[in-house]
Amino acid sequence: MNDDPMAPVPQEPAAARATRPEPAAASIPVSRPALESTLEHVARELLRQQRTDRRWRVFFRFAWLGLAIAIAWGLLAQRLGPTGSNLPHTALIDVRGEIAPDSNAGAEALVGALKSAFEDDAAQAIVLRIDSPGGSPVQAGIVNDEIRRLKALHKKNVYAVVDDMCASGAYYIAVAADEIFVDKASLVGSIGVLMDGFGFVGLMDKLGIERRLLTAGANKGMLDPFSPQNERQRAYAQAMIDQIHQQFIAAVRKGRGERLKETPETFSGLFWDGEEAVKMGLADRFGNLDYVAREVVHAEEIVDYTPHENIAERLAKRFGAAVGQGAVKALRELAPLR
């Protein structure tokens, strides 16, 4: 035995180390009850998740069913008209905002409301509550004609009550009423017609932009804002709006009759406050909706026949838009556009 601490330690040959077996890894005992408990817990979680998913599916099915019923009910209610009282009442129709197609103040909506009000035996009279700057003379003319036709057919009076404004096309509608009531500060009149636009010819010249317009027909590009104004075409457009103006004037004279005190300014497009409008015969008396229902119609209960877009219709439109977007997206994914 070598006691020298500095003596080298003998090394085991490499071949012996390679053939020597590795010590066995310590085995980890697995408890059978613990494994069963874990599997049972996983199974319970899966079952709970399935039940939750099932509940949500049922919830959404009932939600869609409720939405469909609400939409159908809302559309049916609008189709059947206002659920008013069977007792004598004053029928109200609001004319608000721009008079234009596809609006609540358009001819289609107002004519439908007028028919419902006139055909209701409990409606003693119809009140048009107006707050509008006007709009399409075509739409206003259709409503004016329909009011006259329904009055003659059903023998009911129509009253116009002006809130803030009754101008241009709105006044075209109002003159079909038997009487027009205003507030002292209401704005009334603007009996005229306009056709507006812009001209960009000078700006295009400064920017060096050339307008290239091809037309089949000498007047097809009439009133094009990027072309120089043609005097003959301008005169034609002026004659056309003058004719429409005369139609408006004729409707006012027919509706107001001898009550109208004409002046050179009456049909000039000016408008006046309610106090001056009464003096000029453009309106009859001062009064609001409640006053007319109580003192003129003698039916204080007011039933609204105004066409309104209800919640069901808004939901239907949004739902339809969402479905449409989804369909388009699906089609694009199936067949990409190139």
Secondary structure, DSSP 8 states (H G I E B T S, - for coil): ----TTS------HHHHHHS-----------HHHHHHHHHHHHHHHHHHHHHHHHHHHHHHHHHHHHHHHHHHHHHHHHH-----SS-EEEEEEEES-B-TTSTTSHHHHHHHHHHHHH-TTEEEEEEEEEE--B-HHHHHHHHHHHHHHHHHH--EEEEEEEEEEETHHHHHHTTSSEEEE-TT-EEE-----------HHHHHHHT-------SSTTTTTT-TTS---HHHHHHHHHHHHHHHHHHHHHHHHHHGGG----TTTTTT-EEEHHHHHHHTS--EE--HHHIIIIII----EEE------HHHHHHHHHHHHHHHHHHHHHHHHS---
